[in-house]
Each structure stands twice: as C-alpha cells, then as structure tokens.
Amino acid sequence: MNITENAKTVLEKRYLIRDAQGKALETVPQLFQRVASAIAQADRNYDPQADVEKTAQEFYDTMTDLRFLPNSPTLMNAGRDLGQLSACFVLPVGDSMEEIFEAVKQAALIHKSGGGTGFSFSRLRPRGSVVNSTGGVASGPISFMKVFNTATEAVKQGGTRRGANMGILQVDHPDILDFISCKSDNSEINNFNISVAVTEGFMQAVHAGEDYPLIDPRTKQEVGRLNAREVYDKIVDAAWRNGEPGIVFIDRLNRDNVVPSQGRIESTNPCGEQPLLPYESCNLGSINLAQMVKGEGKKEIDWDKLGQTVDTAIHFLDNVIDVNKYPIPEIDRVTKLTRKVGLGVMAFADLLMLLGVPYNSQEGVEIGQQVMGFIQRRAKEQSCRLAEQRGAFPLFGESIYKDETPIRNATVTTIAPTGTLSIIAGVSGGVEPVFAFAFIRNVMDGDELIEVNPLLRRRLEERGLYSDELMKKVIAQGSLQHIDEIPQDIKDVFVCAHDVSPQWHIRMQAAFQKHTDNAVSKTVNFPHSATREDVDKVYQLAYELGCKGVTIYRDGSRGSQVLNIGKVSKEAKSDEEPQAEPSSAQQQNRLEPRPRPAVTMGITEKVKIGCGNLYVTVNYDENGICEVFTNTGRHGGCPSQSEATARLVSIALRSGIDVQTIIGQLKGIRCPSTIRQPGMKVTSCPDAIARAIEKVMRSQNGGQMPSAVQEMERELNQGAREEEVDHSIAGMRFCPECGAPVVHEGGCVICRQCGYSKCG
C-alpha cells in the first residue's frame, strides 16, 4: 500500500487486532484482507456458487489502492467476534421512565460496540408538567439529556473512543429556550452535539416577524406562543458564542423520507449527515476523489475509474448490511427493511487543487455538483442492478419509489466527515477545504519536522519555490494569502478553510446536497471577527439554497481554542466581557498561575509502568515548561491519580515554582505495581512525569519555544479570555493522546497527527 508513515501509525495504533498484551496480531495488509474477505461472504446469501474469492480481491484492491474506504467500525470489526460494522444509529426516546432508560441502555450497548447515536427529545413532556402516575413534576428533556451524557461518559466506545450523540429538540417544544442555551457552559452535556429541529412554518414566521405556537408533545395542545424572530436570534447568538446549537431543517429531512408509512424522521447521527428513522442504522463509506484524476500535466476527472469505484463501493456497502452483527435485535430488523447505505466522498479539496480550480469559486461549486451528480446516478444504477439479483428492499412496495424501477437500497449517498479515513488515505476530509497547509511536528530530540501538504509541496518544488523557511512563514500566517514569495496563481488555488468565506462554504454544501439522498456533514468556518449578523446571513443562505442543516464554528469563540488560523486582532474582545477585577490572590500577594498560553509546543513520551502504558505530554512556551498532562493506555491503571499529579504540576509550573524543585519532589516516588517488575525504567507515574519534564529541559534548552511558534503566538489574539481546559469538543485545543492541535470538521474534532477523533 502506498500510504504515509502517519497513516501507517494510525492504522497500527487504532485498527489492528491485538492480543491481551497489546501486541499486534496482524499487519496493515492483513487488516484489509480480513475486512475484504468478511464482507465478500455475503455474496453466498444470494448465490451459493458465488466466487467470493474474486469479490474479496476486488474489495481488497479497491481499499488498498485507497480508492474507497468504509467507515471506521467496519475496518475495526469486520471478521472479528464483535462484528458491529455500523457508525450511525438513531434510537427513540419515549415519554415514560421505562422508555427513557431503555434508550439509555440501548445507547450504552451501541457505544460499547463502536457506534454513535442520535436522539430526538421532542416527545418528552416539558419541565414542570404533572406526572399523573405519581403526582410529581416532570423534569423535562434537558435533565434527561444529562442522564444520557453521564452514561456515555461511563462507556468506552469499542475500546478506542468515547461515544458520540446527537440531541435534537423540535423548535415548537415548550422547553426550546432552555435547550438553546443548554450548552452555553462548555463543560455541560459534552458528549452531545445539539441541533434545533426547525420547521418550514417556523422559518416563515421568522421572515414575517410573527409569533408561533408551542405544543405540548403529550397533549398535542398549544401551551404558549413565542416570537419566531426572537427565538431564531437566540439560536444565532448561541451558535455565534460557541457553535452550539446547529439547526436541522426537519421538514426537508421528511420530504426525503423514503418510507413515510414507518413514521417521521426525528433525528440524525452525531454529525448530522444521516437522518434515520427510530432503530435504523446506516453503513457509510467514502470515495477518495484524489485518486479519480488522469492525465500528465493538465489533469482531468477519470469518470470511468470513478464509475467502477462507485459500483464496487455500493456492492460492498450492501454486503455490510448482511454480515453486520447489530447490537440490538430491533436494529437488525428495521435496518434490513430499508437497507440504507451512504456512499460519500473525501479529498474533494484535493481534487480541485489537482484540477487547478479554487474551492471558493463558481467553477469549484459546479465541479462539486457535477461529481456528486455522477456518483448519485451511478450508485442508484448499481443499486437497481443489485435489486435484479437480490430483490428490492423489503419496504419498497410502500416507499416513494414504488412506481419506479426496483432498487436495493432506500438511500445510497451521504457526505460524512471522514476524519480518520482521510488520514489513512493521506487526503483532505469530506468536502471540507484544507484546514492548514503546513504545521510543525516536534520529536523527542528537540528537532522540528515541518509537515507540508504534499500537493502544495509538489507545486512549489515544480516552480523552484519550496524551502523550509517559506513553510515556516505559512505556518506562522496560517495561510498562503499574504506571503509575497508565493505567486498569485498558486494562492488562488491553494486556499485553506479560513480563506474561504462562509458564503462559499454554504454554496459548496448546497451543491453536494442537490445530489445526496441523505445530508452533508460540513462545518462553516467564520473568522473571530464575524458578527451575529454574519451567522444570520449564512443560516438564511443555507435555508434558501436547500441545505438540510447547518453547523458553524467561529474561530476563537470557545474558551479553549482548537487552532487559530490567520491574524486575529490583538484588541479583539467580546464587548460583553468587562475587564476582570484583580483577584483576591493578587490583592493578598499570593501566587497565582499565569493563564495557559494560546499556543504551546511539546513532546509526548510513551512510558511502560507496572500496570500498562502511560503517555506523558510536556508542553512549553517562550516562558518555559507550562503544562503536563497524562493519558493511560488501554491496560493502564490509576488514571485519576496521574491526571491529578499532572494538573497540580501544571499549576505549579505556571505559578513560577522552580522546575528542578518539582522534578526533585516527584522523581523516585515508588509504586508497588512498578517496582515489583524487574527491568522497569521508572518507579511510578509521578517518577515518569518527572523524567519526561527533565528530558524536555535538556532537549529544548530550558524549554524555550521555537522561533516559528513565537511568530504564530504573536499572530494570535492575546486578549482572548482563557477558560479552564476540559476534554469536551468545546474545550479541546490539543489532542489528549499526542498533544498536537486538533481541528473542527463536520461536527467532530480530529487530530491529523495521530488519528484521535471525538464527536459530540
């Protein structure tokens, strides 16, 4: 396989089968052989004489050529005992204690198996309603969302990542105002993405400035009225503040409900791209568009290759439905009634760069529409061919397609985020523009490795322009657009997410939505200086252009910024945040930690301890070492103890306590689980932390920040208010596993260095 070292590392770390001691039991090629062979077996369900070896080879070649990759649960679990291959599920939440906690249990089983869940809480009676059976008072949807959130926190998803959820509430629910603000505190409900289900009637009332009714979901009676524009403005304000909630145009989801006889679509998967009926699941996969070009010099789309890949991918995804081991019997039954699949794309930004077309251009939008239109037509044609051999989906006779040619799958296309998949393929994610063209990777000996987008590097080398010094300027600026040494024709094509105006983000999303059965996962990036009116305009444009939902993120709007790109005004502060009064500690002349810096660099070291592996990250800025955090491996122990030690060390470091004093206090502490095992290089978790700090002191010449990062630091907003770091999406700046910056894509954060991802 022609994969990058980073892709190989991600596959080895997250996807290979391992024994109880963590030793890999398969190679990367064997992983794909395992998956291809397992999925090909479904052919025998329809033809006992089927040549499954030939099918397996076709699937293997398509994956290892990086033309198509299925979603992560399929790569992880196909051919293994767990066998759960779906990424997306929607569960119903009924208005009784029994139904609510049945959904909690089912969600836990799904998270354990590696899937994500979507819920609508719109059926729950509002807060303050009388409960007839007990005479008590209902606590409302928000309180039960917190129950689901806590349960998610307790379940480690598939042994590799925490569970992700989507929470949706209908805009006419009486508790809608509480829902809009329920994530204003970034530490609350942090395993959920949330979206308001907006109706056509509500949007019409917004435009007319009229009131609209609030409906009690239990009695179906009007219980109040709100001004639609005021509610809409609250949604816009909350999204402007920290990106939550998103909006889902719920009537549009149901306009494309293939089997309305089975009920209304109420919710989507965690990233919003897959609307599903209760108990439905969907199997996703993505075509790598960077592989779909041909020609020397001037490139063009290879339509034949793309068509063949679509055919193989739809065959693959239909087989997944049959070999899948579903976590709940009802999901097995309902999924097979409609046999929904979701074929999407990754590397669209790379395709445009190969073609020499700007992302933020009408030509780019037209190519997006052309490519997705082709994929949609070809996917439906292949699904119809499969129906000839295998039969249409069981509910075809009562579907919206009943008078048309029989089709195997009720839906065939979905645009998913492809966070980790795009790392494996070494390309840009989904239909997003490139987030950053270059970044610095630190290694243990203190050297700086400059990572550069391979397409940009190749173009600059062809023109004799490439140099490490130039790339450091790109890193510091976050963009090519203001660098004089780079010609304008290259700047026009190599645009990153923050060079693309929010309007072009929406136009591109709408172009793909026109030819997508389900929906499009996309994040609309705003600069820090964007106003609420800017967010309003994008929401209105999304509504006008036919999008099914909108997710936005304003750079720097969350207390713990993911990664600032480009220049941010040093004077930029929220006009609603007054200057803080001196703290009591300052007034009494006590030590107080300096704020955590906006940019740090650091190293992560893997250390073997008595109960497993400990990963110690030590970060520093121009003032020295400022932060330590730890993460235990799958078989590690005492995570709370090591985290507590790391937090106290971080506070001490930023309070000015001498580093050598801290090292002296920690070094040599002994733990029985470590000292009783011969050959250990450390004596405990605190000892490992001390030794990692000591290495940084040596390798980084006292912990001084490299000059390129100092440049980046100066470009960032020094006035932005710093808040406590947590490990929710809202609070995540750096990867908790390797310490690299993470980025927002399609409702998730993704670390493009080690493959860590989190949604919700």
C-alpha positions in Angstrom: 0.0 0.0 0.0 1.2 3.5 -0.9 0.4 5.1 2.5 2.2 7.7 4.6 4.0 6.9 7.7 1.4 8.8 9.6 -1.4 6.7 8.1 0.5 3.5 8.9 0.9 4.7 12.5 -2.8 5.4 12.8 -3.8 2.0 11.3 -1.4 0.2 13.6 -2.5 2.1 16.7 -6.3 2.1 16.2 -7.3 -0.7 13.8 -5.1 -3.8 14.0 -6.2 -6.8 16.1 -4.1 -7.1 19.2 -3.7 -9.7 21.9 -4.2 -9.2 25.6 -0.7 -7.7 26.0 -1.3 -5.2 23.2 0.9 -7.0 20.6 -0.4 -6.7 17.0 -1.6 -9.9 15.6 -2.0 -8.7 12.0 -0.2 -6.4 9.6 -1.9 -3.5 7.7 -2.4 -5.5 4.5 -3.8 -8.4 6.6 -6.3 -5.9 8.1 -7.7 -5.2 4.7 -7.6 -8.8 3.7 -9.7 -9.6 6.9 -12.2 -6.9 6.0 -12.5 -7.8 2.3 -12.9 -11.5 3.0 -15.6 -11.0 5.7 -17.7 -8.6 3.6 -17.4 -10.7 0.4 -19.1 -13.7 2.2 -22.5 -12.0 1.9 -22.5 -12.9 -1.9 -23.2 -16.5 -1.0 -26.5 -15.4 0.6 -27.8 -14.8 -2.9 -25.7 -17.3 -5.0 -24.3 -20.4 -3.3 -21.9 -20.7 -6.2 -20.7 -17.1 -5.9 -16.9 -16.6 -6.4 -16.3 -14.9 -3.1 -12.5 -15.0 -3.5 -12.9 -12.9 -6.6 -15.2 -10.4 -4.8 -12.8 -10.3 -1.9 -9.9 -9.5 -4.2 -11.9 -6.7 -5.8 -12.8 -5.2 -2.4 -9.2 -5.6 -1.2 -7.8 -3.9 -4.3 -10.3 -1.0 -4.0 -9.4 -0.4 -0.4 -5.6 -0.8 -0.6 -5.4 1.4 -3.7 -7.1 4.0 -1.5 -10.0 4.5 -4.0 -12.7 3.7 -1.4 -12.7 3.1 2.4 -15.7 2.0 4.6 -16.4 3.7 7.9 -14.2 3.0 10.9 -16.3 0.4 12.7 -16.2 -1.8 9.5 -12.4 -1.5 9.3 -12.1 -2.3 13.0 -14.6 -5.1 13.4 -15.2 -6.9 10.2 -14.1 -10.5 10.5 -13.9 -10.3 14.3 -16.1 -11.6 17.0 -17.7 -8.2 17.8 -18.6 -7.8 14.1 -20.5 -4.5 14.6 -19.9 -2.5 11.4 -22.2 0.5 11.5 -21.3 4.0 12.5 -24.8 5.6 12.8 -27.9 4.7 14.8 -31.0 6.6 15.9 -32.9 5.5 19.0 -36.4 6.6 20.0 -36.9 8.3 23.4 -40.4 7.9 24.6 -42.2 9.9 27.3 -42.1 7.4 30.2 -39.4 6.5 32.6 -39.3 2.9 31.2 -38.8 4.1 27.7 -36.2 6.7 28.6 -34.0 4.3 30.5 -34.5 1.6 27.9 -33.0 4.1 25.4 -30.1 4.8 27.8 -29.4 1.0 28.0 -29.6 0.6 24.2 -27.3 3.6 23.7 -24.7 2.1 26.1 -24.7 -1.2 24.1 -24.2 0.8 20.8 -21.4 2.9 22.3 -19.7 -0.3 23.6 -19.9 -1.8 20.1 -18.3 1.3 18.4 -21.3 3.2 17.1 -22.7 6.7 17.6 -26.3 7.6 18.5 -28.9 10.2 17.6 -31.9 11.1 19.7 -34.9 13.4 19.5 -36.0 14.5 22.9 -39.1 16.2 21.4 -41.6 13.5 22.7 -40.7 14.3 26.4 -43.2 16.4 28.3 -41.9 19.8 29.3 -40.3 20.7 32.6 -42.9 21.4 35.2 -45.6 19.1 33.8 -47.6 17.0 36.2 -46.8 13.3 36.2 -50.2 11.6 36.6 -48.9 8.3 37.9 -47.1 9.8 40.8 -48.4 13.3 41.2 -44.9 14.6 40.8 -43.5 17.1 38.4 -41.6 16.3 35.2 -38.0 17.5 35.0 -38.0 18.0 31.2 -35.8 17.0 28.3 -32.6 18.8 29.4 -32.4 16.9 32.6 -32.7 13.6 30.8 -30.1 14.6 28.2 -27.7 14.9 31.2 -28.5 11.3 32.2 -27.6 10.2 28.6 -24.5 12.3 28.7 -23.3 10.7 32.0 -24.0 7.2 30.7 -22.0 7.9 27.6 -19.1 9.1 29.7 -19.0 5.8 31.5 -18.9 3.6 28.4 -15.6 3.3 26.5 -16.7 3.0 22.9 -15.3 0.0 21.1 -12.2 0.2 23.2 -11.0 3.1 21.0 -13.1 6.2 21.5 -15.9 7.6 23.7 -19.4 7.5 22.5 -20.9 10.4 20.5 -24.5 11.6 20.5 -26.8 14.0 18.6 -29.6 15.6 20.7 -32.4 17.3 18.8 -35.4 19.2 20.1 -38.3 20.5 17.9 -38.5 24.3 17.8 -42.1 24.2 19.0 -41.3 22.3 22.2 -42.2 24.3 25.3 -38.6 23.9 26.6 -36.9 25.2 23.5 -35.3 28.2 25.1 -33.7 26.0 27.8 -32.4 23.7 25.0 -30.9 26.5 23.0 -28.8 27.6 26.0 -28.1 24.2 27.5 -24.5 24.1 26.2 -23.6 27.7 26.9 -21.3 26.1 29.6 -18.8 24.1 27.6 -18.4 21.6 30.4 -22.1 20.6 30.2 -23.6 17.8 28.1 -20.2 17.5 26.4 -20.8 14.1 24.8 -23.6 15.6 22.6 -23.8 17.7 19.5 -27.2 19.5 19.7 -29.4 20.9 17.0 -32.8 22.6 16.9 -35.3 20.9 14.5 -36.6 23.9 12.6 -39.8 23.7 10.6 -40.8 25.4 7.4 -43.6 27.1 9.3 -41.2 28.5 11.9 -38.9 29.9 9.2 -41.9 31.6 7.5 -42.8 33.1 10.9 -39.2 34.3 11.3 -39.4 36.1 8.0 -42.8 37.6 8.8 -41.8 38.6 12.4 -44.8 36.6 13.7 -45.4 34.5 16.8 -45.6 30.8 16.6 -47.3 28.2 18.9 -45.5 26.0 21.5 -47.1 22.5 21.5 -47.1 20.1 24.5 -45.9 16.8 22.9 -48.1 14.8 25.3 -51.4 16.5 24.8 -50.7 18.0 21.3 -52.3 21.2 22.6 -50.9 24.7 22.3 -49.5 25.9 25.6 -48.0 29.2 24.7 -46.5 31.4 21.9 -43.1 32.9 21.2 -41.9 35.4 18.7 -40.2 33.4 16.0 -37.6 36.1 15.2 -36.6 36.3 18.8 -36.2 32.6 19.2 -34.2 32.5 15.9 -32.0 35.3 17.1 -31.3 33.3 20.3 -30.2 30.3 18.2 -27.9 32.6 16.1 -26.5 34.2 19.3 -25.7 30.8 20.9 -24.1 29.5 17.7 -22.0 32.7 17.4 -20.8 32.2 21.0 -19.6 28.6 20.8 -21.0 26.8 17.8 -24.0 25.2 19.5 -26.8 24.5 18.7 -26.8 23.7 15.0 -30.0 23.7 13.0 -31.7 20.9 11.2 -34.5 21.7 8.7 -36.7 18.8 9.8 -39.4 19.2 7.2 -36.7 18.7 4.5 -35.5 15.5 6.1 -39.1 14.2 6.0 -39.6 15.4 2.5 -37.0 12.8 1.5 -38.2 10.2 3.9 -38.4 7.1 1.6 -40.9 5.2 3.7 -43.2 7.8 5.4 -45.6 4.9 6.4 -43.0 4.0 9.0 -43.2 7.3 10.8 -41.4 10.7 10.8 -37.7 11.2 10.8 -36.9 12.8 14.2 -33.1 12.7 14.4 -29.8 12.2 12.7 -26.5 10.6 13.6 -24.0 12.6 15.8 -22.5 14.6 12.9 -25.9 15.4 11.3 -25.4 13.9 7.8 -27.5 10.7 8.3 -31.2 11.2 9.0 -32.7 7.9 10.2 -36.0 6.5 11.5 -36.0 5.1 15.0 -33.9 1.9 15.2 -32.4 2.4 11.7 -28.7 2.2 11.2 -26.6 3.2 8.2 -23.4 2.0 6.8 -21.1 4.6 5.4 -18.1 4.7 3.1 -16.2 7.3 1.1 -14.6 7.5 -2.3 -11.2 9.2 -2.5 -11.6 11.8 -5.2 -7.8 12.4 -5.3 -7.5 9.0 -7.0 -10.0 9.9 -9.6 -7.9 12.0 -11.9 -5.9 11.3 -15.0 -3.5 13.0 -17.4 0.0 14.3 -17.4 0.4 18.0 -16.8 -3.2 19.2 -17.0 -5.4 16.9 -15.0 -9.0 15.8 -15.7 -11.5 13.6 -13.9 -11.3 9.9 -14.7 -15.0 9.2 -15.0 -14.6 5.6 -15.9 -12.5 4.9 -12.8 -14.9 6.8 -10.6 -17.9 4.8 -12.0 -16.2 1.5 -11.4 -15.3 2.5 -7.9 -18.9 3.6 -7.2 -20.1 0.1 -8.4 -17.7 -1.7 -6.1 -18.5 0.5 -3.2 -22.3 0.1 -3.4 -21.8 -3.7 -3.7 -19.5 -3.6 -0.6 -21.9 -1.5 1.5 -24.9 -3.6 0.6 -23.0 -6.7 1.7 -22.1 -5.0 5.0 -25.8 -4.9 5.9 -25.9 -8.7 5.8 -22.7 -9.6 7.6 -23.2 -7.0 10.3 -23.8 -8.1 13.9 -26.2 -5.5 15.2 -26.1 -4.6 18.9 -29.9 -4.8 19.3 -32.3 -7.2 17.6 -34.7 -4.4 16.7 -32.0 -2.5 14.8 -31.2 -5.7 12.8 -34.9 -6.0 11.8 -35.5 -2.3 11.0 -32.2 -1.7 9.2 -32.9 -4.6 6.8 -36.4 -3.3 5.9 -34.9 -0.3 4.1 -31.2 -1.3 3.6 -30.0 2.3 3.6 -26.3 2.9 2.7 -24.4 6.1 2.5 -21.7 6.5 -0.1 -19.8 9.8 0.1 -16.5 11.3 -0.8 -13.3 12.6 0.7 -10.4 14.6 -0.9 -12.8 17.0 -2.8 -10.4 19.9 -1.9 -7.5 17.8 -3.2 -9.4 17.1 -6.4 -9.9 20.8 -7.0 -6.2 21.6 -6.3 -5.2 18.8 -8.8 -7.5 20.4 -11.4 -6.2 23.9 -10.7 -9.6 25.2 -9.6 -10.2 27.4 -6.5 -12.5 26.0 -3.8 -14.1 29.4 -3.4 -15.3 29.8 -7.0 -18.3 29.1 -9.1 -16.3 26.7 -11.1 -15.4 24.8 -7.9 -19.1 24.7 -6.9 -20.1 23.4 -10.4 -17.5 20.6 -10.2 -18.8 19.6 -6.8 -22.3 19.4 -8.3 -21.1 17.5 -11.4 -19.1 15.0 -9.4 -21.8 14.3 -6.8 -24.5 14.1 -9.6 -22.4 11.4 -11.3 -21.9 9.4 -8.1 -25.6 9.6 -7.3 -26.7 8.4 -10.7 -24.2 5.6 -10.8 -24.9 4.5 -7.3 -28.6 4.2 -8.0 -28.0 2.3 -11.2 -25.8 -0.2 -9.3 -28.4 -0.5 -6.5 -31.0 -1.3 -9.2 -28.7 -3.9 -10.7 -28.3 -5.5 -7.2 -32.1 -5.5 -6.9 -32.4 -7.6 -10.0 -30.1 -10.2 -8.4 -31.1 -9.9 -4.7 -34.5 -8.2 -4.7 -35.6 -4.7 -3.7 -35.5 -3.5 -0.1 -38.5 -5.1 1.7 -40.5 -1.9 2.2 -40.1 -0.9 -1.5 -43.8 -1.5 -2.1 -44.8 1.2 0.3 -42.0 3.6 -0.4 -41.9 6.7 -2.5 -40.2 4.6 -5.2 -43.0 2.0 -5.6 -43.9 3.0 -9.1 -40.3 3.1 -10.3 -37.6 0.5 -11.1 -37.0 -1.7 -8.1 -33.9 -0.6 -6.1 -31.9 -2.5 -3.5 -31.2 0.4 -1.1 -33.6 3.1 0.1 -30.8 5.6 0.2 -27.4 5.4 -1.5 -25.5 8.6 -0.7 -24.3 10.5 2.3 -21.5 13.0 2.8 -19.7 12.1 6.1 -16.8 13.9 7.8 -14.2 11.1 7.1 -11.8 12.4 9.8 -9.7 9.3 10.4 -10.3 7.8 7.0 -8.8 10.8 5.3 -5.7 10.5 7.4 -5.4 6.8 6.3 -5.8 8.0 2.7 -3.5 11.0 3.2 -6.0 13.4 1.8 -8.4 16.2 2.8 -11.5 15.3 4.7 -15.0 15.0 3.2 -16.0 18.1 1.2 -14.1 20.5 3.5 -11.4 22.8 2.3 -7.9 22.0 3.6 -7.6 23.3 7.2 -3.9 24.1 7.2 -1.2 23.5 4.6 1.7 23.1 7.0 2.4 22.5 10.6 5.4 21.7 12.9 5.7 18.2 14.4 8.1 18.0 17.3 10.2 14.9 18.0 11.9 13.7 21.2 15.4 15.0 20.3 14.1 18.6 20.0 14.1 18.8 16.2 11.3 20.4 14.4 9.8 18.4 11.5 7.8 20.6 9.0 4.8 18.7 7.7 3.6 20.2 4.4 0.5 19.3 2.3 2.0 17.1 -0.5 0.1 18.8 -3.3 1.4 22.2 -2.3 4.9 21.0 -1.8 4.9 19.4 -5.2 3.6 22.6 -6.9 6.2 24.8 -5.1 9.0 22.4 -6.0 8.0 22.3 -9.6 8.3 26.1 -9.6 11.6 26.1 -7.7 10.0 27.9 -4.7 10.0 25.4 -1.9 12.0 26.0 1.2 11.6 25.3 4.9 11.9 29.0 5.6 8.9 29.7 3.3 6.9 26.9 5.0 7.6 28.5 8.4 6.0 31.7 7.1 3.0 29.7 6.0 2.7 28.1 9.5 3.0 31.5 11.2 0.4 33.1 8.9 -1.9 30.1 8.8 -2.4 30.8 5.1 -0.6 31.4 1.8 -2.6 34.5 1.0 -0.3 37.2 2.5 3.1 35.8 1.6 4.8 37.8 -1.1 7.1 35.0 -2.3 4.2 32.8 -3.4 2.7 33.6 -6.9 -0.9 34.7 -7.1 -1.9 31.7 -9.3 -0.8 29.3 -6.5 -2.5 31.4 -3.9 -5.8 31.3 -5.9 -5.9 27.5 -5.9 -4.3 26.6 -2.5 -6.9 28.2 -0.2 -7.5 26.9 3.3 -10.7 26.8 5.4 -10.2 30.4 6.7 -9.5 31.8 3.3 -13.0 30.6 2.2 -15.8 33.0 3.1 -18.8 31.5 5.0 -21.0 32.0 1.9 -18.7 29.8 -0.3 -18.8 27.1 2.5 -22.6 27.1 2.2 -22.7 27.2 -1.6 -20.4 24.2 -1.7 -22.6 22.3 0.9 -25.7 23.1 -1.2 -24.0 21.9 -4.4 -23.4 18.5 -2.8 -26.8 18.4 -1.1 -28.6 18.6 -4.5 -27.3 15.1 -5.4 -27.2 13.5 -2.0 -30.1 11.3 -0.7 -29.3 11.9 3.0 -27.4 15.0 4.1 -24.0 16.7 4.1 -21.7 17.0 7.1 -19.9 20.3 6.8 -18.6 23.0 9.2 -18.9 26.6 8.1 -15.8 28.4 9.4 -16.1 32.0 10.5 -13.2 34.3 11.5 -13.2 35.5 15.1 -14.3 39.0 13.9 -17.6 37.6 12.5 -20.8 39.1 13.8 -24.1 37.6 14.7 -25.4 39.2 11.5 -22.9 37.2 9.6 -24.1 34.0 11.2 -27.7 35.0 10.4 -26.9 35.5 6.7 -25.4 32.1 6.4 -28.3 30.4 8.1 -30.6 32.2 5.7 -28.5 31.3 2.7 -28.5 27.6 3.8 -32.3 27.8 4.0 -32.6 29.4 0.6 -30.2 27.0 -1.2 -31.8 23.8 0.1 -29.4 22.6 2.7 -30.8 20.2 5.3 -28.8 21.6 8.3 -26.1 24.0 9.3 -23.1 23.7 11.7 -20.9 26.7 12.2 -17.8 27.5 14.1 -16.4 31.0 14.8 -12.7 31.0 15.3 -11.7 31.6 18.9 -15.3 31.5 20.1 -14.7 28.7 22.6 -12.8 29.2 25.7 -10.1 26.7 24.7 -9.5 27.4 21.1 -8.8 24.5 18.8 -6.4 26.3 16.5 -6.4 29.9 15.3 -5.6 30.4 11.7 -4.6 33.8 10.3 -4.2 37.1 12.0 -6.5 37.9 14.9 -6.8 41.5 16.2 -4.9 41.8 19.5 -7.7 44.3 20.6 -10.5 41.8 19.7 -12.5 41.1 22.9 -16.2 40.5 23.4 -17.8 43.8 24.1 -19.9 41.9 26.6 -17.0 40.8 28.7 -15.9 43.5 31.2 -12.3 43.7 32.4 -11.8 41.4 35.3 -11.1 42.9 38.8 -7.9 41.9 40.5 -8.3 38.5 42.1 -8.2 38.0 45.9 -5.0 36.2 45.4 -3.4 39.1 43.7 -4.8 41.5 46.3 -3.2 39.4 49.1 0.1 39.0 47.2 -0.3 35.2 46.9 1.0 33.1 44.0 -1.5 32.8 41.1 -0.9 30.7 38.0 -0.4 32.7 34.8 -3.1 31.9 32.1 -2.5 28.9 29.9 -0.8 30.3 26.7 -2.8 30.3 23.4 0.0 28.3 21.7 2.3 25.7 23.1 4.7 23.1 21.7 5.7 19.9 23.3 6.5 16.2 23.3 4.6 13.1 24.2 6.5 10.1 25.6 5.2 6.6 26.0 6.4 5.1 29.3 5.9 1.5 30.4 4.7 1.4 34.0 3.7 -1.6 36.2 0.1 -1.6 35.2 0.4 -0.8 31.4 1.5 2.2 29.4 1.5 5.9 30.4 1.6 8.7 27.9 3.2 11.9 29.3 2.8 15.1 27.4 5.0 18.1 28.4 4.2 21.4 26.7 6.2 24.7 26.8 6.1 28.2 25.5 8.6 31.1 25.4 8.5 31.3 29.2 9.4 27.7 29.7 7.5 24.5 30.6 3.9 25.4 31.3 1.8 22.2 31.2 1.9 18.5 31.8 -0.9 16.0 31.1 -1.2 12.3 31.0 -3.2 9.6 29.4 -3.2 5.9 30.2 -3.1 3.2 27.6 -5.9 0.6 27.3 -4.3 -1.5 30.0 -3.0 1.3 32.2 -4.1 2.0 35.7 -4.6 4.9 38.2 -5.7 7.4 35.5 -7.2 9.7 38.1 -4.0 9.7 40.2 -1.7 10.5 37.3 -4.1 13.2 36.0 -4.3 14.8 39.4 -0.5 14.8 39.6 -0.2 16.4 36.1 -2.8 19.1 36.9 -1.0 20.1 40.1 2.3 20.1 38.3 0.9 22.3 35.6 -0.5 24.8 38.2 2.9 24.8 39.9 4.8 25.4 36.7 2.6 28.4 35.7 2.9 29.8 39.2 6.6 30.1 38.8 7.7 27.2 41.0 11.3 26.2 40.0 11.1 23.2 37.6 14.0 21.4 39.3 12.2 21.6 42.6 9.2 20.0 41.0 11.3 17.3 39.5 13.0 16.7 42.8 9.7 16.2 44.6 8.4 13.7 42.0 11.4 11.7 41.0 12.0 8.5 42.8 8.4 8.1 44.1 7.8 4.3 44.2 4.7 2.4 43.3 4.4 -1.4 44.2 3.0 -2.3 40.8 6.1 -1.0 39.1 8.9 -1.8 41.5 7.9 -5.5 41.7 8.5 -5.9 38.0 12.2 -6.1 37.0 13.6 -4.1 34.2 11.3 -1.1 34.6 12.9 2.3 33.8 10.6 4.3 36.0 9.4 3.6 39.6 5.9 5.1 39.4 3.6 7.5 37.4 5.0 10.6 39.2 8.5 9.4 38.5 7.6 9.0 34.8 6.3 12.6 34.8 9.4 13.9 36.4 11.7 12.2 33.9 9.6 13.5 31.0 9.9 17.0 32.3 13.7 16.5 32.7 14.0 15.4 29.1 12.3 18.5 27.8 14.5 20.6 30.0 17.5 19.1 28.3 16.2 18.7 24.7 14.6 22.1 24.5 17.4 24.2 26.1 15.4 25.0 29.1 12.0 24.7 27.5 12.2 27.8 25.2 9.6 27.9 22.4 11.0 27.7 18.8 11.0 30.9 16.8 8.4 29.7 14.3 6.0 29.2 17.2 6.8 32.5 18.7 5.8 34.0 15.4 2.5 32.1 15.5 1.9 33.2 19.1 2.3 36.9 18.1 -0.3 36.4 15.4 -2.9 35.0 17.8 -5.3 37.0 19.8 -3.5 37.8 23.1 -6.6 39.4 24.5 -9.0 36.5 24.3 -10.3 35.3 27.6 -8.8 32.0 28.7 -11.1 29.4 30.3 -10.4 26.1 32.0 -9.4 23.4 29.6 -11.7 20.3 29.5 -11.8 17.3 27.2 -15.2 18.1 25.6 -15.2 19.2 21.9 -16.0 22.7 23.1 -12.9 22.7 25.4 -10.4 20.8 23.3 -7.4 22.6 21.9 -4.9 19.8 21.7 -5.1 16.1 21.2 -5.3 14.4 24.6 -3.2 11.5 23.2 -0.3 13.1 21.4 -0.6 16.8 22.2 -0.9 18.0 18.6 -3.5 20.7 17.6 -6.9 19.3 16.7 -9.3 20.8 14.1 -13.1 21.1 13.7 -14.6 19.2 10.8 -18.2 18.2 10.3 -19.2 18.3 14.0 -16.1 16.4 15.2 -12.6 17.2 16.2 -9.8 15.3 14.6 -6.1 15.1 15.3 -4.4 14.7 11.9 -1.2 13.7 13.6 -2.3 10.5 15.5 -5.9 9.9 14.3 -7.7 10.7 17.6 -11.3 11.8 16.9 -14.3 12.8 19.0 -17.8 13.8 18.1 -20.4 15.4 20.3 
